Amino acid sequence: MLLAAKKKMVIMLLAGMLCMLVSPLAVYASEDDAQSPRASEYIRSTSVEIIPQGNGTLLVKNKLGATTIVDKLGIISLEIQKKVGGYWQSIDTLVTDDYDYNTGTYIYDCYYYGTPGTEYRSYVEFYVENDGGSETKIVTSTPKVAN
């Protein structure tokens, strides 16, 4: 009977070790060193949207978020494009070189007066600068038909 108890104990010990070997290990960083992975050093988020308002009017909404408070951020250029022969063609530049300073968020909303029934999109080149480094990102909106 003693032999059966030892055999059972060894099997349980081996089963426990096997479970530990096949279980994934979790690794935790201390809060002081914790940083979420980023695809960008300076740009946290961008949002570009066109919203038809009626009578050919389009609301063009733009938002840029930096990873921290930065020296300078904004728009290098904001263009309106329309589809011509299956290709997107820039037809108007609404903004060039518009920036905010010492902040982490930039918002620029404006209106474009187009032609009802025409498909438009916005093409935006965002810019962030901090401590001598900089980054640009080009974003296009989802195309919308002016109504």
Steps between C-alpha positions, in 0.01 A plus 500: 500500500792733569633435151163594343494829698855589387411412140190723518708786648762473221228500231337810652838675521578419135152612392547830685840557339356419156220753554755767594705429187211528256338804665591840348704723721375850571756780511415825668693826481514733793286811467813717479620318187161427341455638148249379248647411162464773239519496124590868513731698722299824491153430354251318724186534287349667193144544386381644168133504408269660244133539594248610233281786627266555203505744205851375407646609834748265669626525858868402504615388848867441585661395826862422588615361835864493608654244732578780749499880520712606201662817373294526180222306329247560226435481128758550225221487241133407474371435149160410365503238229228379265481188292563568131510209256555249782793696651516744790594852394581789737268789419547739792742565786310615809789534748877524492740525794252530786648402839443505875788519747576334837198273496417135437185536286424690181147541357409672175144495364387689191240497222540433131231605254486238226253382241213271601543150358881525482723264701763672715768408752753698703875443479687623808870515581540525877821615672642464853829645626663458840855548636657524155324191361194495278255273325243534222202280419269512199138402560206491259136500603241249393347637176154656529252626244387859553123520528 
